[in-house]
Amino acid sequence: MSQRIDYHNDPNAPAANSLVPSVNVVVTNDADEVLLIRRSDNGNWALPGGAIDLGESIPQAAIRETLEETGITCEITGLVGTYSDPRHVIRYTSNDEVRQEFSIVLTARAVSGRPTPSTESREVRWAPRHELGNYPMHRSMRLRISHYLQNSNPHIG
């Protein structure tokens, strides 16, 4: 199985060889819980998301990725921020692609469906806000969730 390896501010990290616009989505339900996936490629918990395809808008990509990874259909409601730290690179072992981080994080409301794992997500669950800190995740994902929980102006970084 292909693996995803995140490096942050690591002098031994491989050099980036691609920049792929992507989305992450903070989806909430009526109980104000946050939708999380346990990634198949590294075992970390994360927000659903992925690459924006050619011919697709940012909201379309967010809705598609959420449905593919979680079984939940969502409606986009806002923006958490943009994340483009060149010190954060992601290596995919399947093809030795090394991406520089470039992610737009949106908020959404669940419309239908039930949490269902996929090939990209080993587990999918609704997490109460007060438990989000208990899930092992990469620091970049924790930062996105932290900015969402702060509920301030959109983060640009």
Summary of the structure (lengths in Angstrom):
residues: 157
radius of gyration: 14.7
end to end distance: 31.9
largest distance: 44.0
contacts: 488
relative contact order: 0.28
helix: 20%
strand: 42%
